[in-house]
Amino acid sequence: MREQHAENAHQFERGTDGPRVILAGVDGSESSLRAAAYAGGLARRQGALLAVVYVQPVLVAGAALGAPVAETTDEIAEDLIAQIRAAAERVKGIFEVRWEFHTFRGDPYNGLVRAADELKADAVVVGASEQAGHRIVGSVAVRLVKAGRWPVTVVP
């Protein structure tokens, strides 16, 4: 029994003293920005790190047609981080939140899963999908909930 305890002593453990990392997925939509604000409030109250994640889509078809996909998604990421910095400045001295901005490449679901795993997220917060087709196919939020790997909050 003692060997097992020593073996597991250095393993990562989730959820023992509240969340340490709260991941907010953003894509520039209104619902994702509301999700980031909600996650920021959770992080502040819990003393957790807010990891804001933007997944840059890899659009093979767009790149094949000569569309500057990487440049466009880089501009979106820069705009998102500027918005987050401005929001953090507005509440500086009133609310203090430790936050980081991360970009990952890929489709939104797999990118958020990879981000949550790499950042050792204790909770994931995303905005509700604003696309009608997702009611049939399933949104990123629904897929994250079904994965059952972290508590997932979906903000309307």
Salt bridges, closest charged atoms under 4 A:
ASP74 OD1 - ARG105 NH2 3.73
GLU89 OE2 - LYS92 NZ 3.88
GLU100 OE1 - HIS102 NE2 2.80
ASP117 OD2 - ARG149 NH2 2.47
GLU118 OE2 - ARG114 NE 3.47
